[in-house]
Amino acid sequence: MAGFQLNLEADRAAVLLNGRTGEIIRKLDIAAARALRKTAQWLRTHSTREIAKELRISQSPVRHRYNLFTRGRGNEIKLWIGLEPLLVHYLGTPREVPGGVAVGHRFYEDAFIGTGRNGKSLVFRRKGRARLGIESVKEDWDGPATNVLGRWEKRAMERFADLFEREASHVLKEFE
């Protein structure tokens, strides 16, 4: 509950704190943990949607880059986002066109389509003159993702405050 203050009316506070302070604090900690988890899930959903819209790709490859970690009793939640470049075959169906490969609205010069171990069409590009000198074609997305997450940071704090207020009101109704 660090950084948040709960103001109660004086007459209700006397009733609520009548020998049950420890129980109330424990329930409010649980409410805060619940609000944290809901906020992280909300941020994951909405930032994924906006990043995919900005990059003009489906949400699936972006959504799979998010991991949610809960520490302790839920007092701390870490939302980890892998910003490594995306393999372009996740951005759409690759098509060979003159001069390279097109995936969605993007064009990759001197690329070709090969079949991966799982039978999926992958996009590669030659590097050097070696017989097996090929590399997978990747698309950077860390710049747009960082911008979107920066915009959503303030909204996430507001969302947490709103969710915590709701969760705390449910907890306090039990003690009336």
HELIX and SHEET records of a PDB file:
HELIX    1   1 ALA A   10  LEU A   16  1                                   7    
HELIX    2   2 THR A   21  LEU A   55  1                                  35    
HELIX    3   3 SER A   60  ARG A   63  1                                   4    
HELIX    4   4 VAL A   88  TYR A   90  5                                   3    
HELIX    5   5 ASP A  142  GLU A  174  1                                  33    
SHEET    1   A 2 TYR A  66  ARG A  71  0                                        
SHEET    2   A 2 GLU A  76  ILE A  81 -1                                        
SHEET    1   B 2 LEU A  86  LEU A  87  0                                        
SHEET    2   B 2 LYS A 138  GLU A 139 -1                                        
SHEET    1   C 3 PRO A  94  VAL A  97  0                                        
SHEET    2   C 3 GLY A 100  VAL A 103 -1                                        
SHEET    3   C 3 ARG A 106  GLU A 109 -1                                        
SHEET    1   D 3 ALA A 111  THR A 115  0                                        
SHEET    2   D 3 SER A 121  ARG A 126 -1                                        
SHEET    3   D 3 ILE A 134  SER A 136 -1                                        
END                                                                             
